[in-house]
Amino acid sequence: MEKGGVFHSTLFLIRVLKTGSGIKVAAVAPQKAAKKAVDRNKMRRKIYEAVVPSLSKYDGKSATGYHVIVFAKPAAAAAEFKDIVSDINAVFVKAGILK
């Protein structure tokens, strides 16, 4: 991931690495974002649920794929789901994953 790029949004920080084919996504909710493990797990599940519709727009026809790590910022804990989805879409477009 040192060779990849870093992209910021209001709710998330993502690290992207271009790889072979396909796309893999990991979600991280640090303790700084939510103190309780239950809240961090809920946040990770929300991130995964928000990524699914975003990736349906990924054409996958290009020769390169992506490994993506989505780090939640503390503001993501209080965000509504629709805000999470729109922020994920915006940061994926900024990273060049989506058009």
FENUR-V11388 format. One record per residue. N is the residue number from 1. RES is the residue in three letters. SS is DSSP state (a for helix, b for strand, c for the rest). Layout:
BEGIN
N:RES:SS / N:RES:SS
END
This chain:
BEGIN
1:MET:c / 2:GLU:c / 3:LYS:c / 4:GLY:c / 5:GLY:b / 6:VAL:b / 7:PHE:b / 8:HIS:b / 9:SER:c / 10:THR:c / 11:LEU:c / 12:PHE:b / 13:LEU:b / 14:ILE:b / 15:ARG:b / 16:VAL:b / 17:LEU:b / 18:LYS:b / 19:THR:b / 20:GLY:c / 21:SER:c / 22:GLY:c / 23:ILE:b / 24:LYS:b / 25:VAL:b / 26:ALA:b / 27:ALA:b / 28:VAL:b / 29:ALA:c / 30:PRO:c / 31:GLN:c / 32:LYS:c / 33:ALA:c / 34:ALA:c / 35:LYS:c / 36:LYS:c / 37:ALA:a / 38:VAL:a / 39:ASP:a / 40:ARG:a / 41:ASN:a / 42:LYS:a / 43:MET:a / 44:ARG:a / 45:ARG:a / 46:LYS:a / 47:ILE:a / 48:TYR:a / 49:GLU:a / 50:ALA:a / 51:VAL:a / 52:VAL:a / 53:PRO:a / 54:SER:a / 55:LEU:a / 56:SER:c / 57:LYS:c / 58:TYR:c / 59:ASP:c / 60:GLY:c / 61:LYS:c / 62:SER:c / 63:ALA:c / 64:THR:c / 65:GLY:b / 66:TYR:b / 67:HIS:b / 68:VAL:b / 69:ILE:b / 70:VAL:b / 71:PHE:b / 72:ALA:b / 73:LYS:c / 74:PRO:a / 75:ALA:a / 76:ALA:a / 77:ALA:a / 78:ALA:a / 79:ALA:c / 80:GLU:c / 81:PHE:a / 82:LYS:a / 83:ASP:a / 84:ILE:a / 85:VAL:a / 86:SER:a / 87:ASP:a / 88:ILE:a / 89:ASN:a / 90:ALA:a / 91:VAL:a / 92:PHE:a / 93:VAL:a / 94:LYS:a / 95:ALA:a / 96:GLY:c / 97:ILE:c / 98:LEU:c / 99:LYS:c
END
